[in-house]
Amino acid sequence: MSNDIRIRKGLNINLEGEAEKVVSDAPRVKTFALKPTDFHSITPKMVVKEGEKIKAGDVIFFSKYNEKIKFVAPVSGTISEIRRGAKRRILEVVIDADNQDDYKEFGAKDPGQLSAEEIKEYLLESGCWPFIRQRPYDVIANPEETPKAIFISAYASAPLAADVEFVLQGREEDFQAGIDAVAKLTAGKTHLSVNKKSSSFLNEVKGVELHKVSGPHPSGNVGVQIHHIDPVNAGERVWVINPEDVAVIGKLFRTGQLDTTRIVAVAGSEIEKPQYYRVKIGSGINALVKNDSGNVRIISGDVLTGDKIAGNSFLGYYHNTVTVIPEGNEYRMFGWLPFKDNNIPSMHHTSFSWLFPKKKYKVNTNLNGEERALVVTGEMEKVMPMDVYPMQLLKACMVNNIEKMEHLGIYEVAPEDFALIDYACTSKIEAQDIIRQGLDLMIKEVG
């Protein structure tokens, strides 16, 4: 029996360029990369050197502060370059891939015959542990801890996000095996959230507590679901895993090989034929976006939480969506006039978009204004479906007031939960960055 979660606050942003539900194999690109910048708070210690030959699944680097947390190659090939930034910070480990992957063998295992500690060691050794992240703080989980629950959101409500049920088609056995494994990592429940309208195999998954979610974005955010199911208090930990990563873990247990194949939605108004592609984690983005010579922005992820990347960059480790929209570097004359343009989606009545709730829009990245004073408008509360005061929490983070941050719910939130505030707030503040800085301060001062 499932539990229903109905979200009332939020906002759906309907954009042009939704990916057609067709899957193609992306061309095998020559270069892949593992980016330490994808793993927040991780300081990498390199294991390999430039020119070294590797297999898919070989360790590339590990965490400086916890050697058990390993990061492995998504493909086989040769380490062609270790790119560094300021103060020799490692930005990318670039791999020249073989034409066909040669996998490191970890040995197939039956999760039902293993203890929680044996499963944990297997995930750490195979490099699957970075798939598991924790709340609070939205960082890679500490393997020395035990969570009170595990949460998996199989419902993506963000604009143009990949359809989770579609990308998991044909991977039912892998997903169930992954659930059987990760469920043993907690003495509590494993929660699986799906779209209330779902009729897929996800409704029949065993070993989970099923929740059916409805409502506007951010109803698909795992943080919102945690808040309504089993909120995180001070001193508690819950772990979260993306559903595709659960399938990767399941296939590892079934075959003994780490196959990081991911089905990615390539979407956006600037894509001629938006659809899904089958690629490996860390693939060069030129396998998915053929032409970036136009005035466009390529985003690894969705338009609200993704990362701006160049046409010669690489797919983010946790991303299953690539979005391409127009760059917002054109001046909009008299853009301050009310009702001037109804081609911009708005939660306010300054355009006619509220009269056409199902209309899809071609948007660009223009902020339509500069950063300004943060004043009480009630805009943030309209799109925050959690029992927190978003403006007060942001202010507490900005002044580094740890006590107020705790009282206002910093343990329950992650940057993605404030993505709609970035969009809706007329003050144009970078709410996600402010929350990330606040979480980093809590890690440093509270742990």
C-alpha positions in Angstrom: 0.0 0.0 0.0 1.3 3.5 -0.9 1.2 6.8 0.9 0.1 9.9 -0.9 2.1 13.2 -0.7 0.3 16.2 -2.2 2.4 19.3 -2.6 0.5 22.5 -3.0 3.2 25.2 -3.0 5.6 25.4 -5.9 5.6 26.3 -9.6 5.7 24.4 -12.8 7.7 26.1 -15.6 6.6 24.9 -19.0 9.4 25.1 -21.5 9.8 24.2 -25.2 12.1 21.4 -26.2 10.9 18.4 -24.1 12.9 15.3 -25.1 10.9 12.8 -27.2 10.8 9.3 -25.6 13.2 7.7 -28.1 16.6 6.3 -27.1 19.6 6.3 -29.4 23.2 5.2 -28.7 25.3 8.4 -28.7 28.5 8.2 -30.8 31.4 6.9 -28.8 33.5 10.0 -28.1 37.3 9.8 -27.6 37.5 11.7 -24.3 35.8 11.2 -21.0 36.5 12.9 -17.7 36.1 12.4 -13.9 35.7 15.8 -12.3 36.5 16.2 -8.5 34.4 19.4 -8.6 31.3 17.2 -9.0 31.9 15.9 -5.5 31.4 18.7 -3.0 33.8 18.9 0.0 36.0 16.1 -1.5 39.7 16.7 -1.7 41.1 14.2 -4.2 44.3 12.2 -3.8 45.5 10.8 -7.2 46.2 7.1 -7.7 47.1 7.2 -11.4 49.5 9.3 -13.5 49.3 10.7 -17.0 49.9 8.1 -19.6 48.8 5.2 -17.4 46.5 2.5 -18.9 43.3 1.8 -16.9 40.2 -0.4 -17.0 36.7 0.6 -16.4 36.3 0.4 -12.6 40.0 1.1 -11.8 40.5 3.7 -9.0 41.4 7.2 -10.3 41.5 9.0 -7.0 40.2 8.8 -3.4 39.1 11.2 -0.7 42.0 12.8 1.2 40.0 12.6 4.4 38.6 9.1 4.0 40.7 6.7 1.9 37.8 4.2 1.7 35.8 6.5 -0.6 37.2 5.8 -4.0 36.4 7.3 -7.4 36.8 5.0 -10.4 37.1 5.2 -14.2 33.8 5.1 -16.1 35.5 3.7 -19.2 38.8 1.9 -20.1 41.6 3.8 -21.8 44.6 6.0 -21.1 44.9 8.9 -18.7 45.7 11.7 -21.1 45.7 14.7 -18.9 45.2 15.8 -15.3 43.9 19.4 -15.6 44.6 21.7 -12.7 43.4 25.2 -11.7 44.5 27.8 -9.2 46.8 26.4 -6.4 47.1 23.2 -8.4 43.5 22.2 -7.6 42.5 19.2 -9.7 39.6 20.1 -12.0 39.4 17.2 -14.5 41.0 13.8 -15.0 40.7 13.3 -18.8 40.6 9.7 -20.2 41.3 8.8 -23.8 38.8 6.0 -24.2 39.3 2.6 -25.9 37.0 1.7 -28.7 35.5 -0.9 -26.4 35.5 -1.0 -22.6 37.6 -3.5 -20.7 36.0 -4.0 -17.3 37.7 -4.7 -13.9 36.0 -7.7 -12.4 34.6 -7.3 -8.9 32.7 -10.6 -8.8 28.9 -11.1 -8.9 27.3 -11.3 -5.4 23.8 -11.9 -4.0 22.8 -9.1 -1.7 20.5 -11.5 0.2 23.5 -13.5 1.3 25.6 -10.6 2.5 25.6 -8.6 5.7 25.3 -4.8 5.7 29.0 -4.4 6.4 29.9 -6.8 3.5 27.6 -4.8 1.1 29.2 -1.5 2.3 32.7 -2.8 1.7 31.7 -4.1 -1.8 30.3 -0.6 -2.7 33.4 1.1 -1.4 35.8 -1.2 -3.2 33.9 -0.9 -6.5 33.7 2.9 -6.5 29.9 3.0 -6.2 29.9 4.7 -2.8 29.9 8.3 -4.3 26.4 7.5 -5.6 25.2 7.6 -2.0 24.7 11.1 -0.5 23.5 12.2 2.9 21.2 14.8 4.3 21.9 17.1 6.0 24.7 18.9 4.1 24.1 17.2 0.7 27.5 15.6 0.5 28.8 12.1 -0.1 27.7 9.8 2.8 30.1 8.9 5.6 30.5 5.0 5.4 31.2 5.0 9.2 27.7 6.1 10.0 24.3 4.4 9.7 21.3 6.4 8.4 17.9 6.3 10.0 16.4 5.9 6.5 17.2 5.8 2.8 15.2 7.9 0.2 15.0 7.4 -3.5 13.0 9.9 -5.6 11.8 8.3 -8.9 9.9 11.4 -9.9 11.5 14.4 -11.6 9.4 17.5 -11.6 12.1 20.0 -12.8 11.6 21.7 -16.2 12.6 19.4 -19.1 14.1 16.9 -16.6 14.5 13.3 -17.8 11.5 11.0 -17.2 12.7 8.5 -14.6 10.3 5.8 -15.4 11.3 6.0 -19.1 15.1 5.8 -18.4 14.6 2.8 -16.2 12.7 0.8 -18.8 14.3 -2.6 -19.3 16.4 -2.2 -16.1 13.7 -3.6 -13.7 15.9 -6.5 -12.6 18.9 -4.3 -12.0 16.8 -1.8 -10.0 15.3 -4.5 -7.7 18.8 -5.9 -7.1 20.0 -2.4 -6.2 17.1 -1.9 -3.8 17.9 -5.3 -2.2 21.4 -4.2 -1.6 21.0 -0.6 -0.4 18.0 -1.4 1.9 20.4 -3.4 4.1 22.5 -0.3 4.8 19.8 1.0 7.2 17.9 -0.4 10.1 15.1 1.9 9.1 12.9 2.1 6.0 13.9 2.5 2.4 11.5 5.1 0.9 10.7 5.1 -2.8 8.7 8.1 -4.2 7.0 7.9 -7.6 4.6 10.1 -9.7 1.1 9.6 -8.5 0.1 9.0 -12.1 2.7 6.3 -12.5 1.7 2.8 -13.8 5.2 1.5 -14.2 7.1 -1.4 -12.5 8.1 1.0 -9.8 4.8 0.5 -8.1 5.7 -3.2 -7.7 9.2 -2.8 -6.3 9.8 -5.0 -3.2 11.5 -4.0 0.0 10.5 -0.3 0.0 7.8 1.9 1.4 6.1 3.5 -1.6 5.0 7.1 -1.7 2.9 8.6 -4.6 3.7 12.3 -5.1 1.6 14.9 -6.8 1.8 18.7 -7.2 4.0 21.3 -8.8 7.8 21.5 -8.8 9.7 21.0 -6.4 7.5 18.0 -5.5 10.1 15.7 -7.2 13.0 17.0 -5.0 14.0 14.3 -2.5 14.5 17.0 0.2 10.8 17.9 -0.1 9.8 14.3 0.2 12.1 13.7 3.2 10.5 16.8 4.9 7.0 15.3 4.5 7.9 11.7 5.3 10.6 11.7 8.0 12.2 15.0 8.6 15.9 15.3 9.5 16.7 16.6 13.0 20.0 17.6 14.5 22.4 14.6 14.8 20.4 12.5 12.4 21.4 11.2 9.0 19.4 10.0 6.0 20.9 8.8 2.7 19.6 9.6 -0.7 20.4 7.8 -4.0 19.3 8.6 -7.6 17.2 5.8 -9.1 19.5 5.3 -12.1 22.4 4.9 -9.7 20.4 2.2 -7.8 20.2 0.3 -11.2 24.0 0.7 -11.7 24.5 -0.8 -8.2 22.1 -3.6 -9.0 23.9 -4.5 -12.2 27.2 -4.5 -10.3 25.9 -7.1 -7.9 24.4 -9.2 -10.7 27.4 -9.1 -13.1 30.4 -8.1 -11.1 31.2 -5.2 -13.5 30.7 -1.5 -13.0 28.7 -0.4 -16.0 28.1 3.3 -15.7 25.8 3.6 -18.8 23.3 6.3 -18.3 20.3 7.4 -20.4 20.4 11.1 -20.8 17.7 13.5 -21.9 19.0 16.1 -24.4 16.4 18.9 -24.3 15.8 22.5 -24.8 14.4 24.9 -27.4 17.8 25.1 -29.2 18.0 21.3 -29.8 16.7 20.4 -33.2 15.5 16.9 -32.2 15.3 16.6 -28.4 15.5 13.0 -27.4 17.3 10.5 -25.1 20.8 9.1 -25.6 22.6 6.2 -24.1 26.1 7.3 -22.8 28.6 6.7 -20.1 29.1 8.9 -17.0 31.6 11.7 -17.8 31.1 11.5 -21.5 32.3 14.4 -23.6 29.3 16.7 -24.2 30.0 16.8 -27.9 28.5 13.3 -28.1 25.2 14.8 -27.2 25.3 18.4 -28.5 26.5 18.6 -32.0 26.7 22.3 -32.6 27.3 25.0 -30.0 28.4 27.7 -32.5 25.1 29.5 -31.9 24.4 32.0 -29.1 23.3 29.3 -26.7 23.9 28.1 -23.2 24.7 24.4 -22.6 23.6 23.2 -19.2 24.6 19.9 -17.6 21.5 19.2 -15.6 18.2 21.1 -15.6 17.7 24.8 -16.1 17.2 25.5 -12.4 20.0 23.5 -10.8 22.4 22.5 -13.6 25.9 23.7 -14.4 26.9 25.9 -17.3 29.4 24.1 -19.5 31.3 24.6 -22.7 30.8 22.5 -25.9 34.1 20.7 -25.2 33.3 19.9 -21.6 31.9 16.8 -20.0 28.6 15.5 -18.6 28.3 15.9 -14.8 28.6 12.8 -12.6 25.1 13.0 -11.2 23.3 14.4 -14.2 20.9 12.7 -16.6 19.8 15.8 -18.4 21.5 18.2 -20.8 19.6 21.4 -21.6 20.3 23.9 -24.3 18.6 27.3 -24.3 19.3 30.7 -25.8 21.9 32.8 -24.1 20.3 35.9 -22.4 22.7 38.6 -23.6 20.2 40.6 -25.6 18.7 43.8 -24.3 14.9 43.8 -23.9 13.7 47.3 -24.6 11.3 48.7 -22.1 11.3 45.4 -20.4 10.2 47.0 -17.1 6.8 47.9 -18.6 4.0 45.7 -17.2 2.2 43.5 -19.8 4.8 44.3 -22.4 5.6 40.7 -23.3 3.5 37.5 -22.7 6.3 35.3 -24.0 7.9 35.2 -20.6 6.6 32.7 -18.0 6.0 34.6 -14.7 4.4 33.8 -11.4 3.4 37.4 -11.2 0.7 39.3 -13.2 3.2 41.4 -15.1 2.6 39.3 -18.2 -0.3 37.3 -19.5 1.4 33.9 -18.9 -0.9 33.2 -15.9 -3.8 33.1 -18.4 -2.2 30.3 -20.3 -1.0 27.7 -17.7 -0.3 25.0 -20.3 1.6 27.1 -22.8 5.2 26.2 -23.4 7.8 29.0 -23.6 11.2 29.6 -25.2 13.2 31.2 -22.5 16.7 32.6 -22.3 19.1 33.1 -19.4 18.5 36.9 -19.0 17.9 37.8 -15.4 15.7 40.8 -16.5 17.1 42.9 -13.7 20.1 43.3 -11.4 20.6 42.2 -7.9 18.9 44.5 -5.5 17.8 44.9 -1.8 16.3 41.8 -0.2 12.8 42.9 1.0 9.7 41.1 2.3 7.5 40.2 -0.6 6.1 36.8 0.2 7.5 35.4 -3.1 9.8 32.9 -1.5 7.1 31.4 0.6 4.8 30.8 -2.4 7.3 28.3 -4.0 8.7 26.7 -0.8 6.6 23.6 0.2 8.6 23.0 3.4 7.9 24.2 6.9 10.8 26.6 6.9 11.1 30.4 6.6 13.2 30.8 3.5 14.0 34.5 3.7 15.0 34.3 7.4 17.1 31.2 6.7 18.9 32.9 3.8 19.6 36.0 6.0 21.0 33.7 8.8 23.3 32.0 6.3 24.5 35.4 4.9 25.5 36.5 8.4 26.9 33.1 9.5 24.5 32.9 12.5 24.8 29.2 13.2 22.2 29.1 16.1 19.5 30.8 13.9 20.4 28.5 11.0 19.7 25.5 13.2 16.5 26.9 14.5 15.3 27.8 11.0 15.8 24.3 9.5 19.3 24.3 7.8 19.5 20.5 8.4 16.5 19.9 6.2 17.5 21.8 3.1 19.9 21.5 0.2 20.7 24.1 -2.5 18.3 22.5 -5.0 15.4 23.2 -2.7 16.0 26.9 -3.2 16.3 26.7 -7.0 12.8 28.1 -7.5 13.5 30.9 -5.1 16.4 31.9 -7.5 13.8 32.0 -10.3 11.0 33.7 -8.4 12.7 36.2 -6.2 12.7 39.8 -7.7 15.8 40.6 -5.6 17.8 38.4 -8.0 19.8 36.8 -5.1 21.8 33.6 -5.6 19.8 31.6 -3.0 21.4 28.3 -3.9 24.9 29.6 -3.4 24.0 31.2 -0.1 22.5 27.9 1.2 25.6 26.0 0.0 27.9 28.4 1.9 25.7 28.0 5.0 25.8 24.2 4.8 29.6 24.4 4.4 29.8 26.5 7.5 27.7 23.9 9.4 30.0 21.1 8.3 33.0 23.0 9.5 31.6 24.2 12.8 29.1 21.4 13.8 30.1 18.4 11.7 
